[in-house]
Amino acid sequence: MSILKADHITIRFGGLTAVSDFYLNLEEGELVGLIGP
């Protein structure tokens, strides 16, 4: 069972695309670390 879903996430800073078409699916009981700027 998914407890968190994120789909088609894009992050832009001016003309720079930092993240393009990001997908995350967190299932119950999973431990996930996300490190970024």
C-alpha positions in Angstrom: 0.0 0.0 0.0 1.4 3.4 -1.0 1.5 6.1 1.6 3.1 8.8 -0.5 3.2 9.3 -4.3 4.7 12.1 -6.3 4.7 12.0 -10.1 5.9 14.2 -12.9 7.6 16.7 -10.6 9.8 19.3 -12.4 11.8 22.1 -10.7 13.2 25.0 -12.6 15.4 27.9 -11.4 15.2 30.6 -14.2 16.5 28.8 -17.3 18.0 25.9 -15.4 16.0 22.7 -15.0 17.2 21.1 -11.7 14.8 18.2 -11.6 12.9 16.8 -14.6 10.0 14.3 -14.4 10.7 13.1 -10.9 8.7 10.1 -9.5 8.5 8.8 -5.9 6.4 6.0 -4.6 6.8 5.3 -0.8 5.3 2.1 0.5 4.3 1.4 4.0 7.3 0.3 6.1 9.9 1.7 3.8 12.6 4.0 5.0 13.9 6.5 2.4 16.5 9.3 2.6 16.4 12.0 0.0 19.5 14.3 -0.1 19.7 17.4 -2.3 20.9 20.9 -2.5 
